[in-house]
Amino acid sequence: MANLKDIRRRIVSVKSTRQITRAMKLVAAAKLRRAQDAILAARPYAYRIYSILLSLTEGDAAKHPLLVQREEKKIKLVVLAGDRGLCGPFNANIFKASEKFIKAKQASGLEVQIACIGKKAYEYFKDQGGSPTYHSGLLSDPSFSRVAKIADELLESFAGEQFDAAYLVYNEFKSAIQQTVVVERLIPIGLELPEGVVGIRQLSKKDTFIDPIFEPSRQEILDVLVPRHFKTQLFRSVLESIASEHGSRMSAMESATKNASEMIDKLTLDYNKARQAGITKELMEIVGGVEAMK
């Protein structure tokens, strides 16, 4: 009978866990919907401003200090992870890609400075013995103004030659069940363009503009557009990461709930078998006692 009590206790425990994972799945699904709406709204603007900036800087176009391509000796890596766990391989994939990037750069003799957005990223690199910069509280309130402050700090450091390039590593949102780790250069503009920007550029080539007139001047437009571009791209990356985290957590909790249900079914079967065996044993003892009394 003690065995029955143990099985019954395990069934109650797993049912409690299933209730938690089911609730977490529902919460993640609700947050994912909002995050997905946010990133789908941000992408067109981010890609368009990227494309316009590239057009302004082509050929003999005016230059800007924040677009200067310097030889990379010191680089900044901005790692976007989550504040919490229980989201499948979301954080682990970011750490794996970051480590690969860091080792490759260090093997080439470059100095890598790390900045973290997300508590899990900060804890990971701190445990590795590093001294990462930590931007806390951003994921719970991903406003453009807060992201812009971080971008301003990066741009100021780049202009002051504290590093020669800044890279981002984050999960790009594809769907609720698919996220792709992306490593791209933020400052100055990277050579590899996002898919959305490539599409806009291809469409733009069909239009023919001869000697466009700029009002105000091309340089004045650049002075406003360049900082705005970097802030927008960082903001888009943050939104991509947030949507990816919620999607990954929803999938992980759905899988955990399914596994819990399967475990409950197995434990229930074990419980019924043990109970049946106990009843059979008692009947055999009763029959044996009756036979002994004859």
Backbone as CSV, one residue per row, in Angstrom:
resi,resn,N_x,N_y,N_z,CA_x,CA_y,CA_z,C_x,C_y,C_z
1,MET,0.812,-1.210,0.000,0.000,0.000,0.000,0.852,1.270,0.000
2,ALA,2.061,1.149,0.603,2.955,2.306,0.623,3.314,2.717,-0.794
3,ASN,3.447,1.706,-1.661,3.759,1.979,-3.060,2.634,2.767,-3.721
4,LEU,1.396,2.432,-3.377,0.252,3.163,-3.917,0.270,4.617,-3.473
5,LYS,0.636,4.849,-2.227,0.703,6.218,-1.717,1.767,7.022,-2.456
6,ASP,2.904,6.399,-2.722,3.981,7.083,-3.446,3.542,7.453,-4.864
7,ILE,2.882,6.505,-5.524,2.424,6.777,-6.894,1.368,7.874,-6.895
8,ARG,0.449,7.805,-5.920,-0.600,8.817,-5.828,0.005,10.200,-5.577
9,ARG,1.035,10.244,-4.749,1.709,11.510,-4.447,2.393,12.064,-5.698
10,ARG,2.995,11.198,-6.476,3.656,11.627,-7.711,2.642,12.143,-8.725
11,ILE,1.500,11.481,-8.806,0.454,11.933,-9.733,-0.015,13.335,-9.371
12,VAL,-0.236,13.568,-8.077,-0.661,14.899,-7.617,0.404,15.940,-7.941
13,SER,1.682,15.576,-7.738,2.791,16.501,-8.000,2.889,16.858,-9.481
14,VAL,2.782,15.850,-10.343,2.886,16.096,-11.786,1.690,16.899,-12.282
15,LYS,0.505,16.639,-11.734,-0.674,17.418,-12.114,-0.501,18.889,-11.746
16,SER,0.111,19.128,-10.585,0.375,20.510,-10.164,1.357,21.189,-11.115
17,THR,2.390,20.443,-11.517,3.371,20.972,-12.472,2.716,21.262,-13.817
18,ARG,1.849,20.353,-14.253,1.158,20.549,-15.533,0.281,21.796,-15.503
19,GLN,-0.329,22.048,-14.378,-1.164,23.240,-14.245,-0.325,24.507,-14.392
20,ILE,0.887,24.473,-13.825,1.791,25.625,-13.918,2.267,25.830,-15.355
21,THR,2.714,24.750,-15.999,3.226,24.877,-17.372,2.123,25.306,-18.339
22,ARG,0.902,24.833,-18.088,-0.222,25.229,-18.942,-0.510,26.719,-18.793
23,ALA,-0.448,27.204,-17.552,-0.677,28.630,-17.308,0.429,29.470,-17.940
24,MET,1.682,29.007,-17.822,2.806,29.731,-18.418,2.697,29.769,-19.936
25,LYS,2.189,28.705,-20.517,1.996,28.671,-21.969,0.976,29.721,-22.398
26,LEU,-0.119,29.820,-21.655,-1.164,30.789,-21.990,-0.655,32.221,-21.844
27,VAL,0.122,32.470,-20.791,0.688,33.806,-20.585,1.664,34.147,-21.708
28,ALA,2.528,33.180,-22.056,3.498,33.400,-23.136,2.795,33.649,-24.465
29,ALA,1.695,32.944,-24.704,0.949,33.126,-25.955,0.360,34.528,-26.044
30,ALA,-0.161,35.028,-24.915,-0.725,36.382,-24.897,0.364,37.428,-25.127
31,LYS,1.515,37.240,-24.472,2.628,38.177,-24.646,3.202,38.090,-26.053
32,LEU,3.220,36.887,-26.610,3.735,36.705,-27.968,2.898,37.480,-28.973
33,ARG,1.595,37.469,-28.795,0.726,38.184,-29.734,1.065,39.677,-29.756
34,ARG,1.242,40.259,-28.575,1.591,41.689,-28.504,2.980,41.943,-29.081
35,ALA,3.928,41.065,-28.737,5.298,41.236,-29.229,5.368,41.058,-30.738
36,GLN,4.585,40.129,-31.258,4.562,39.890,-32.702,3.982,41.092,-33.440
37,ASP,2.940,41.672,-32.897,2.362,42.878,-33.504,3.380,44.018,-33.514
38,ALA,4.150,44.124,-32.422,5.143,45.200,-32.308,6.254,45.047,-33.339
39,ILE,6.770,43.825,-33.503,7.879,43.639,-34.435,7.418,43.756,-35.880
40,LEU,6.212,43.297,-36.177,5.698,43.425,-37.544,5.446,44.885,-37.912
41,ALA,5.151,45.704,-36.900,4.962,47.134,-37.147,6.296,47.859,-37.278
42,ALA,7.331,47.378,-36.589,8.628,48.063,-36.575,9.488,47.732,-37.791
43,ARG,9.365,46.543,-38.316,10.244,46.113,-39.407,10.187,47.001,-40.649
44,PRO,9.009,47.329,-41.183,8.981,48.136,-42.415,9.719,49.464,-42.277
45,TYR,9.521,50.147,-41.148,10.194,51.429,-40.935,11.698,51.235,-40.816
46,ALA,12.105,50.209,-40.047,13.535,49.961,-39.849,14.223,49.618,-41.166
47,TYR,13.591,48.783,-41.966,14.185,48.396,-43.246,14.212,49.561,-44.231
48,ARG,13.172,50.391,-44.214,13.114,51.516,-45.140,14.174,52.559,-44.810
49,ILE,14.346,52.860,-43.524,15.339,53.860,-43.141,16.745,53.346,-43.441
50,TYR,16.944,52.038,-43.318,18.218,51.400,-43.656,18.498,51.591,-45.148
51,SER,17.497,51.332,-45.976,17.646,51.443,-47.425,17.916,52.884,-47.856
52,ILE,17.205,53.824,-47.248,17.401,55.242,-47.590,18.815,55.682,-47.244
53,LEU,19.296,55.244,-46.081,20.644,55.620,-45.661,21.693,55.066,-46.619
54,LEU,21.508,53.845,-47.069,22.443,53.265,-48.033,22.446,54.058,-49.333
55,SER,21.279,54.490,-49.766,21.183,55.278,-51.003,21.895,56.618,-50.865
56,LEU,21.796,57.217,-49.690,22.425,58.519,-49.459,23.943,58.440,-49.402
57,THR,24.463,57.270,-49.051,25.912,57.143,-48.864,26.601,56.444,-50.026
58,GLU,25.890,56.209,-51.105,26.494,55.554,-52.263,27.335,56.531,-53.074
59,GLY,28.328,55.978,-53.747,29.143,56.782,-54.663,29.884,57.904,-53.965
60,ASP,29.738,59.117,-54.493,30.431,60.282,-53.943,29.557,61.024,-52.945
61,ALA,28.670,60.300,-52.312,27.748,60.938,-51.371,28.501,61.503,-50.182
62,ALA,27.812,62.369,-49.451,28.403,62.958,-48.257,28.702,61.870,-47.236
63,LYS,29.677,62.129,-46.389,30.106,61.155,-45.396,29.651,61.593,-44.011
64,HIS,29.736,60.641,-43.083,29.355,60.929,-41.703,30.335,60.210,-40.777
65,PRO,30.737,60.851,-39.663,31.714,60.233,-38.749,31.282,58.864,-38.226
66,LEU,29.981,58.652,-38.082,29.494,57.385,-37.534,29.426,56.272,-38.576
67,LEU,29.783,56.611,-39.816,29.793,55.615,-40.885,31.210,55.232,-41.295
68,VAL,32.195,55.781,-40.601,33.596,55.539,-40.951,33.961,54.071,-40.712
69,GLN,34.554,53.453,-41.720,35.009,52.064,-41.612,36.457,52.075,-41.134
70,ARG,36.668,51.689,-39.876,38.020,51.647,-39.324,38.514,50.203,-39.247
71,GLU,39.820,50.055,-39.204,40.374,48.720,-38.987,39.954,48.234,-37.601
72,GLU,39.418,47.047,-37.549,38.901,46.531,-36.285,40.035,46.017,-35.392
73,LYS,40.187,46.683,-34.265,41.130,46.239,-33.234,40.392,45.970,-31.920
74,LYS,39.429,46.832,-31.636,38.573,46.656,-30.459,37.123,46.678,-30.927
75,ILE,36.373,45.690,-30.518,34.974,45.626,-30.936,34.066,45.457,-29.719
76,LYS,32.845,45.893,-29.890,31.821,45.756,-28.849,30.794,44.728,-29.333
77,LEU,30.496,43.763,-28.471,29.475,42.765,-28.787,28.290,42.967,-27.852
78,VAL,27.142,43.312,-28.427,25.916,43.506,-27.648,25.107,42.214,-27.722
79,VAL,24.951,41.560,-26.581,24.278,40.264,-26.510,22.858,40.453,-25.987
80,LEU,21.882,40.026,-26.771,20.473,40.129,-26.376,19.955,38.748,-25.994
81,ALA,19.682,38.568,-24.714,19.102,37.314,-24.224,17.855,37.652,-23.418
82,GLY,17.408,36.733,-22.577,16.201,36.961,-21.796,16.500,37.277,-20.344
83,ASP,15.481,37.733,-19.634,15.603,37.966,-18.198,15.302,36.704,-17.404
84,ARG,14.598,35.764,-18.025,14.184,34.542,-17.330,14.504,33.308,-18.169
85,GLY,14.415,32.153,-17.518,14.637,30.889,-18.194,13.316,30.266,-18.613
86,LEU,13.285,28.917,-18.631,12.088,28.167,-19.033,11.599,28.590,-20.421
87,CYS,12.554,28.762,-21.331,12.198,29.166,-22.696,12.954,28.325,-23.721
88,GLY,13.125,27.040,-23.399,13.773,26.137,-24.338,15.226,26.523,-24.598
89,PRO,15.682,26.381,-25.840,17.083,26.681,-26.172,17.342,28.158,-26.487
90,PHE,16.377,29.026,-26.195,16.476,30.443,-26.567,17.784,31.066,-26.075
91,ASN,18.044,31.006,-24.779,19.249,31.620,-24.222,20.509,30.838,-24.590
92,ALA,20.417,29.507,-24.543,21.587,28.670,-24.826,22.114,28.907,-26.240
93,ASN,21.226,29.075,-27.205,21.654,29.322,-28.586,22.385,30.655,-28.715
94,ILE,21.926,31.656,-27.969,22.589,32.965,-27.977,23.991,32.855,-27.395
95,PHE,24.116,32.146,-26.288,25.423,32.002,-25.644,26.391,31.235,-26.538
96,LYS,25.895,30.210,-27.212,26.738,29.413,-28.098,27.252,30.265,-29.265
97,ALA,26.359,31.050,-29.867,26.761,31.911,-30.983,27.723,33.001,-30.517
98,SER,27.491,33.534,-29.327,28.360,34.579,-28.779,29.764,34.049,-28.527
99,GLU,29.844,32.869,-27.922,31.147,32.264,-27.641,31.913,31.994,-28.933
100,LYS,31.210,31.514,-29.943,31.850,31.244,-31.229,32.390,32.530,-31.841
101,PHE,31.604,33.595,-31.783,32.017,34.890,-32.333,33.220,35.437,-31.569
102,ILE,33.156,35.387,-30.250,34.231,35.926,-29.411,35.540,35.184,-29.659
103,LYS,35.480,33.864,-29.703,36.695,33.071,-29.916,37.308,33.364,-31.281
104,ALA,36.460,33.535,-32.297,36.961,33.826,-33.640,37.662,35.181,-33.679
105,LYS,37.082,36.182,-33.024,37.683,37.514,-33.011,38.962,37.537,-32.181
106,GLN,38.939,36.872,-31.041,40.133,36.848,-30.194,41.268,36.082,-30.858
107,ALA,40.929,35.067,-31.642,41.950,34.316,-32.370,42.644,35.189,-33.410
108,SER,41.933,36.239,-33.859,42.510,37.183,-34.826,43.212,38.342,-34.139
109,GLY,43.319,38.280,-32.811,44.027,39.307,-32.060,43.194,40.516,-31.698
110,LEU,41.872,40.406,-31.778,41.001,41.539,-31.470,40.566,41.505,-30.007
111,GLU,40.347,42.686,-29.459,39.816,42.822,-28.103,38.291,42.917,-28.194
112,VAL,37.595,42.110,-27.404,36.134,42.070,-27.442,35.562,42.580,-26.126
113,GLN,34.760,43.645,-26.217,34.038,44.174,-25.061,32.591,43.697,-25.150
114,ILE,32.026,43.319,-24.019,30.681,42.737,-24.025,29.693,43.634,-23.297
115,ALA,28.546,43.854,-23.938,27.420,44.555,-23.318,26.218,43.624,-23.371
116,CYS,25.469,43.562,-22.287,24.365,42.604,-22.187,23.022,43.300,-22.022
117,ILE,22.064,42.854,-22.780,20.662,43.233,-22.596,19.929,41.945,-22.252
118,GLY,19.480,41.836,-21.017,18.890,40.590,-20.542,19.697,40.034,-19.383
119,LYS,19.022,39.734,-18.294,19.678,39.268,-17.070,20.454,37.976,-17.285
120,LYS,19.900,37.066,-18.078,20.556,35.783,-18.299,21.895,35.947,-19.010
121,ALA,21.976,36.885,-19.940,23.236,37.135,-20.645,24.279,37.692,-19.685
122,TYR,23.857,38.624,-18.843,24.783,39.223,-17.874,25.309,38.163,-16.909
123,GLU,24.416,37.333,-16.391,24.828,36.292,-15.441,25.778,35.296,-16.100
124,TYR,25.506,34.967,-17.356,26.345,33.990,-18.055,27.771,34.504,-18.217
125,PHE,27.922,35.713,-18.739,29.271,36.231,-18.997,29.987,36.641,-17.712
126,LYS,29.225,37.006,-16.698,29.841,37.295,-15.403,30.397,36.018,-14.790
127,ASP,29.653,34.919,-14.925,30.122,33.624,-14.410,31.337,33.126,-15.184
128,GLN,31.493,33.603,-16.426,32.651,33.226,-17.233,33.903,34.003,-16.837
129,GLY,33.741,34.911,-15.882,34.878,35.688,-15.408,35.059,37.020,-16.107
130,GLY,34.085,37.417,-16.930,34.180,38.687,-17.635,33.595,39.839,-16.834
131,SER,33.665,41.026,-17.410,33.098,42.228,-16.786,32.172,42.911,-17.789
132,PRO,31.052,42.276,-18.091,30.153,42.839,-19.107,29.393,44.057,-18.608
133,THR,29.061,44.942,-19.527,28.161,46.054,-19.225,26.733,45.520,-19.234
134,TYR,25.932,45.941,-18.266,24.573,45.394,-18.142,23.542,46.503,-18.247
135,HIS,22.631,46.366,-19.212,21.511,47.297,-19.367,20.258,46.595,-18.839
136,SER,19.889,46.891,-17.612,18.824,46.145,-16.938,17.452,46.785,-17.155
137,GLY,16.420,45.957,-16.989,15.044,46.436,-17.012,14.493,46.803,-18.371
138,LEU,15.273,46.612,-19.421,14.827,47.047,-20.750,13.761,46.121,-21.327
139,LEU,13.899,44.828,-21.093,12.986,43.865,-21.713,11.576,43.956,-21.152
140,SER,11.450,44.398,-19.903,10.114,44.545,-19.317,9.430,45.821,-19.792
141,ASP,10.217,46.769,-20.293,9.669,48.032,-20.799,10.463,48.455,-22.027
142,PRO,10.251,47.787,-23.169,11.060,48.046,-24.363,10.615,49.286,-25.142
143,SER,10.733,50.441,-24.523,10.342,51.677,-25.198,11.481,52.163,-26.092
144,PHE,11.128,52.895,-27.134,12.144,53.406,-28.057,13.093,54.372,-27.352
145,SER,12.573,55.165,-26.428,13.407,56.152,-25.737,14.503,55.477,-24.913
146,ARG,14.184,54.348,-24.271,15.180,53.646,-23.465,16.240,52.997,-24.352
147,VAL,15.799,52.427,-25.464,16.751,51.831,-26.402,17.625,52.916,-27.019
148,ALA,17.045,54.084,-27.285,17.793,55.197,-27.878,18.934,55.646,-26.970
149,LYS,18.726,55.599,-25.660,19.790,55.977,-24.720,20.975,55.025,-24.823
150,ILE,20.675,53.738,-24.953,21.752,52.755,-25.113,22.479,52.985,-26.432
151,ALA,21.719,53.243,-27.493,22.323,53.512,-28.802,23.197,54.760,-28.749
152,ASP,22.744,55.792,-28.045,23.537,57.021,-27.913,24.868,56.739,-27.223
153,GLU,24.843,55.884,-26.197,26.076,55.522,-25.499,27.036,54.794,-26.438
154,LEU,26.497,53.892,-27.241,27.332,53.156,-28.193,27.914,54.085,-29.255
155,LEU,27.085,54.986,-29.771,27.545,55.913,-30.806,28.606,56.862,-30.267
156,GLU,28.419,57.311,-29.036,29.404,58.202,-28.414,30.736,57.479,-28.211
157,SER,30.661,56.215,-27.789,31.883,55.430,-27.590,32.583,55.158,-28.917
158,PHE,31.796,54.910,-29.967,32.382,54.677,-31.283,33.052,55.939,-31.802
159,ALA,32.380,57.078,-31.654,32.951,58.351,-32.101,34.222,58.680,-31.325
160,GLY,34.268,58.276,-30.046,35.454,58.507,-29.222,36.515,57.443,-29.394
161,GLU,36.309,56.548,-30.364,37.252,55.477,-30.706,37.542,54.548,-29.528
162,GLN,36.541,54.338,-28.676,36.679,53.351,-27.606,36.541,51.934,-28.165
163,PHE,35.893,51.810,-29.307,35.874,50.564,-30.070,35.707,50.928,-31.540
164,ASP,36.029,49.977,-32.413,36.033,50.243,-33.855,34.790,49.729,-34.574
165,ALA,34.034,48.874,-33.913,32.796,48.345,-34.496,31.956,47.729,-33.388
166,ALA,30.651,47.760,-33.573,29.728,47.148,-32.611,28.891,46.102,-33.335
167,TYR,28.804,44.936,-32.738,28.033,43.832,-33.309,26.875,43.462,-32.384
168,LEU,25.831,42.922,-32.983,24.672,42.439,-32.237,24.551,40.935,-32.413
169,VAL,24.166,40.244,-31.350,23.782,38.839,-31.463,22.426,38.697,-30.786
170,TYR,21.457,38.223,-31.553,20.092,38.132,-31.035,19.316,37.068,-31.808
171,ASN,18.163,36.709,-31.293,17.275,35.772,-31.980,16.301,36.554,-32.852
172,GLU,16.331,36.293,-34.144,15.388,36.932,-35.058,14.102,36.110,-35.103
173,PHE,12.984,36.783,-34.949,11.694,36.098,-34.893,11.237,35.697,-36.292
174,LYS,10.977,34.414,-36.472,10.428,33.892,-37.724,8.969,33.492,-37.542
175,SER,8.728,32.726,-36.493,7.370,32.301,-36.150,7.373,31.867,-34.692
176,ALA,6.216,31.447,-34.208,6.117,31.031,-32.810,6.998,29.826,-32.511
177,ILE,7.298,29.031,-33.526,8.099,27.830,-33.300,9.469,27.905,-33.963
178,GLN,9.803,29.033,-34.555,11.096,29.155,-35.231,11.731,30.512,-34.955
179,GLN,12.946,30.464,-34.418,13.745,31.665,-34.206,15.154,31.383,-34.719
180,THR,15.770,32.381,-35.320,17.099,32.209,-35.906,18.093,33.144,-35.228
181,VAL,19.210,32.591,-34.771,20.249,33.419,-34.157,20.961,34.220,-35.245
182,VAL,21.061,35.520,-35.032,21.678,36.422,-36.007,22.835,37.169,-35.348
183,VAL,23.958,37.214,-36.035,25.092,38.043,-35.612,25.334,39.049,-36.725
184,GLU,25.139,40.322,-36.439,25.293,41.341,-37.473,25.975,42.579,-36.910
185,ARG,26.602,43.322,-37.807,27.286,44.540,-37.370,26.291,45.686,-37.311
186,LEU,26.295,46.366,-36.181,25.407,47.513,-35.995,26.106,48.805,-36.380
187,ILE,27.314,49.018,-35.856,28.076,50.250,-36.098,29.466,49.879,-36.600
188,PRO,29.926,50.451,-37.715,29.132,51.160,-38.723,28.235,50.181,-39.486
189,ILE,27.596,50.636,-40.538,26.659,49.782,-41.269,27.359,48.517,-41.747
190,GLY,26.710,47.367,-41.511,27.296,46.091,-41.890,27.267,45.848,-43.384
191,LEU,28.117,44.941,-43.824,28.183,44.596,-45.243,27.055,43.644,-45.635
192,GLU,26.635,42.803,-44.681,25.534,41.880,-44.934,24.225,42.535,-44.507
193,LEU,23.326,42.717,-45.463,22.079,43.430,-45.200,20.977,42.464,-44.784
194,PRO,20.065,42.908,-43.921,18.890,42.097,-43.584,18.072,41.793,-44.830
195,GLU,17.347,40.684,-44.805,16.560,40.268,-45.966,15.568,41.351,-46.393
196,GLY,14.938,41.996,-45.413,13.961,43.032,-45.736,14.575,44.202,-46.472
197,VAL,15.813,44.563,-46.106,16.501,45.671,-46.770,16.885,45.273,-48.190
198,VAL,17.333,44.037,-48.358,17.701,43.550,-49.692,16.497,43.623,-50.627
199,GLY,15.325,43.243,-50.128,14.114,43.292,-50.941,13.765,44.703,-51.369
200,ILE,13.875,45.647,-50.442,13.582,47.048,-50.758,14.575,47.590,-51.778
201,ARG,15.844,47.216,-51.625,16.875,47.693,-52.545,16.628,47.173,-53.964
202,GLN,16.206,45.933,-54.059,15.943,45.359,-55.378,14.777,46.053,-56.062
203,LEU,13.757,46.395,-55.287,12.618,47.118,-55.852,13.012,48.536,-56.243
204,SER,13.894,49.142,-55.446,14.301,50.523,-55.713,15.093,50.639,-57.009
205,LYS,15.809,49.576,-57.366,16.619,49.613,-58.580,15.761,49.727,-59.834
206,LYS,14.496,49.366,-59.712,13.596,49.473,-60.863,13.212,50.924,-61.135
207,ASP,13.349,51.769,-60.107,13.027,53.183,-60.274,14.286,53.935,-60.694
208,THR,14.157,54.860,-61.599,15.315,55.616,-62.086,15.172,57.079,-61.686
209,PHE,16.099,57.530,-60.843,16.121,58.927,-60.429,17.438,59.537,-60.905
210,ILE,17.349,60.642,-61.627,18.548,61.296,-62.134,18.741,62.603,-61.384
211,ASP,19.910,62.735,-60.754,20.256,63.946,-60.011,19.125,64.373,-59.063
212,PRO,18.854,63.596,-58.044,17.802,63.983,-57.093,18.174,65.270,-56.364
213,ILE,17.189,66.044,-56.027,17.396,67.298,-55.295,17.080,67.043,-53.824
214,PHE,18.019,67.425,-52.945,17.833,67.211,-51.510,17.496,68.528,-50.836
215,GLU,16.498,68.492,-49.997,16.095,69.677,-49.245,15.756,69.258,-47.818
216,PRO,16.565,69.597,-46.831,17.809,70.369,-46.907,18.915,69.577,-47.609
217,SER,20.147,69.896,-47.374,21.244,69.271,-48.100,21.382,67.796,-47.719
218,ARG,22.082,67.064,-48.574,22.323,65.647,-48.308,23.016,65.454,-46.958
219,GLN,23.987,66.311,-46.656,24.728,66.174,-45.399,23.830,66.428,-44.191
220,GLU,22.956,67.415,-44.294,22.044,67.706,-43.179,21.078,66.550,-42.945
221,ILE,20.649,65.927,-44.028,19.772,64.759,-43.899,20.519,63.620,-43.212
222,LEU,21.777,63.428,-43.611,22.587,62.377,-42.991,22.774,62.619,-41.495
223,ASP,23.002,63.865,-41.121,23.228,64.195,-39.710,22.045,63.796,-38.833
224,VAL,20.859,63.850,-39.415,19.652,63.460,-38.670,19.384,61.965,-38.809
225,LEU,19.596,61.453,-40.016,19.201,60.083,-40.328,20.129,59.030,-39.726
226,VAL,21.428,59.305,-39.692,22.385,58.292,-39.229,22.139,57.874,-37.779
227,PRO,22.086,58.822,-36.825,21.791,58.395,-35.442,20.432,57.709,-35.327
228,ARG,19.462,58.221,-36.081,18.124,57.623,-36.036,18.154,56.181,-36.540
229,HIS,18.953,55.955,-37.553,19.068,54.604,-38.113,19.572,53.613,-37.069
230,PHE,20.659,53.960,-36.386,21.239,53.024,-35.422,20.290,52.767,-34.250
231,LYS,19.586,53.795,-33.813,18.608,53.624,-32.734,17.476,52.698,-33.178
232,THR,17.036,52.892,-34.413,15.933,52.085,-34.938,16.334,50.627,-35.105
233,GLN,17.551,50.383,-35.601,17.998,49.002,-35.793,18.173,48.285,-34.462
234,LEU,18.679,48.986,-33.453,18.820,48.376,-32.127,17.446,48.087,-31.531
235,PHE,16.520,49.012,-31.725,15.157,48.822,-31.218,14.492,47.621,-31.894
236,ARG,14.685,47.508,-33.205,14.123,46.359,-33.926,14.709,45.055,-33.398
237,SER,16.000,45.038,-33.141,16.651,43.825,-32.635,16.106,43.430,-31.269
238,VAL,15.860,44.423,-30.421,15.289,44.153,-29.096,13.895,43.545,-29.238
239,LEU,13.087,44.115,-30.130,11.735,43.586,-30.348,11.777,42.175,-30.939
240,GLU,12.735,41.931,-31.836,12.899,40.588,-32.399,13.198,39.589,-31.283
241,SER,14.099,39.981,-30.385,14.506,39.097,-29.295,13.351,38.811,-28.344
242,ILE,12.579,39.837,-28.025,11.449,39.665,-27.103,10.406,38.725,-27.695
243,ALA,10.056,38.935,-28.961,9.075,38.061,-29.615,9.591,36.626,-29.689
244,SER,10.878,36.474,-29.965,11.473,35.137,-30.044,11.435,34.436,-28.693
245,GLU,11.703,35.192,-27.634,11.686,34.602,-26.289,10.294,34.086,-25.932
246,HIS,9.280,34.889,-26.196,7.910,34.466,-25.879,7.499,33.261,-26.726
247,GLY,7.898,33.253,-27.996,7.587,32.119,-28.852,8.271,30.847,-28.379
248,SER,9.542,30.982,-28.002,10.291,29.829,-27.514,9.722,29.319,-26.196
249,ARG,9.329,30.245,-25.315,8.752,29.831,-24.023,7.404,29.147,-24.228
250,MET,6.600,29.666,-25.125,5.304,29.046,-25.384,5.478,27.619,-25.896
251,SER,6.425,27.421,-26.812,6.683,26.083,-27.350,7.220,25.151,-26.270
252,ALA,8.123,25.679,-25.431,8.705,24.864,-24.362,7.648,24.441,-23.351
253,MET,6.765,25.356,-22.989,5.721,25.031,-22.015,4.672,24.093,-22.605
254,GLU,4.417,24.225,-23.895,3.496,23.297,-24.554,4.068,21.884,-24.532
255,SER,5.371,21.778,-24.804,6.033,20.478,-24.772,6.051,19.911,-23.352
256,ALA,6.314,20.781,-22.367,6.336,20.334,-20.972,4.957,19.863,-20.521
257,THR,3.921,20.574,-20.940,2.551,20.177,-20.591,2.200,18.827,-21.204
258,LYS,2.607,18.626,-22.446,2.358,17.346,-23.118,3.089,16.213,-22.407
259,ASN,4.347,16.453,-22.040,5.126,15.431,-21.334,4.515,15.108,-19.973
260,ALA,4.014,16.141,-19.291,3.379,15.927,-17.989,2.123,15.071,-18.134
261,SER,1.345,15.332,-19.168,0.129,14.540,-19.401,0.474,13.078,-19.668
262,GLU,1.526,12.857,-20.460,1.952,11.487,-20.741,2.440,10.796,-19.475
263,MET,3.148,11.541,-18.620,3.630,10.967,-17.367,2.474,10.623,-16.431
264,ILE,1.458,11.480,-16.408,0.280,11.221,-15.570,-0.429,9.952,-16.035
265,ASP,-0.553,9.793,-17.345,-1.186,8.584,-17.884,-0.407,7.332,-17.479
266,LYS,0.918,7.419,-17.551,1.753,6.263,-17.190,1.652,5.962,-15.694
267,LEU,1.700,7.008,-14.877,1.600,6.812,-13.426,0.227,6.270,-13.036
268,THR,-0.807,6.749,-13.719,-2.161,6.249,-13.439,-2.264,4.767,-13.771
269,LEU,-1.641,4.375,-14.884,-1.628,2.960,-15.260,-0.870,2.138,-14.219
270,ASP,0.294,2.666,-13.782,1.069,1.977,-12.743,0.272,1.869,-11.446
271,TYR,-0.445,2.938,-11.132,-1.260,2.946,-9.911,-2.351,1.876,-9.981
272,ASN,-3.028,1.800,-11.109,-4.095,0.808,-11.272,-3.550,-0.617,-11.223
273,LYS,-2.361,-0.809,-11.830,-1.746,-2.138,-11.791,-1.373,-2.520,-10.363
274,ALA,-0.779,-1.563,-9.638,-0.381,-1.839,-8.256,-1.600,-2.094,-7.377
275,ARG,-2.641,-1.321,-7.598,-3.877,-1.496,-6.819,-4.512,-2.858,-7.113
276,GLN,-4.520,-3.215,-8.396,-5.077,-4.513,-8.776,-4.257,-5.653,-8.173
277,ALA,-2.935,-5.490,-8.182,-2.065,-6.523,-7.598,-2.314,-6.652,-6.098
278,GLY,-2.531,-5.501,-5.431,-2.812,-5.533,-3.995,-4.121,-6.241,-3.685
279,ILE,-5.134,-5.950,-4.483,-6.445,-6.592,-4.280,-6.337,-8.097,-4.519
280,THR,-5.623,-8.465,-5.581,-5.442,-9.889,-5.888,-4.723,-10.603,-4.749
281,LYS,-3.706,-9.950,-4.188,-2.956,-10.545,-3.079,-3.850,-10.759,-1.864
282,GLU,-4.691,-9.765,-1.559,-5.592,-9.880,-0.410,-6.598,-11.013,-0.611
283,LEU,-7.129,-11.133,-1.833,-8.066,-12.212,-2.122,-7.406,-13.577,-1.965
284,MET,-6.150,-13.655,-2.425,-5.427,-14.919,-2.301,-5.209,-15.276,-0.838
285,GLU,-4.926,-14.255,-0.014,-4.725,-14.508,1.415,-6.021,-14.971,2.076
286,ILE,-7.146,-14.355,1.678,-8.447,-14.748,2.242,-8.778,-16.183,1.854
287,VAL,-8.580,-16.489,0.563,-8.855,-17.849,0.087,-7.961,-18.856,0.804
288,GLY,-6.689,-18.482,0.963,-5.759,-19.378,1.658,-6.159,-19.606,3.103
289,GLY,-6.656,-18.543,3.764,-7.092,-18.673,5.156,-8.304,-19.567,5.294
290,VAL,-9.236,-19.408,4.345,-10.444,-20.247,4.367,-10.079,-21.713,4.170
291,GLU,-9.164,-21.951,3.239,-8.757,-23.324,2.970,-8.065,-23.933,4.180
292,ALA,-7.310,-23.110,4.913,-6.595,-23.624,6.088,-7.540,-23.985,7.220
293,MET,-8.709,-23.332,7.273,-9.678,-23.575,8.346,-10.502,-24.840,8.103
294,LYS,-10.465,-25.361,6.882,-11.261,-26.559,6.591,-10.616,-27.802,7.214
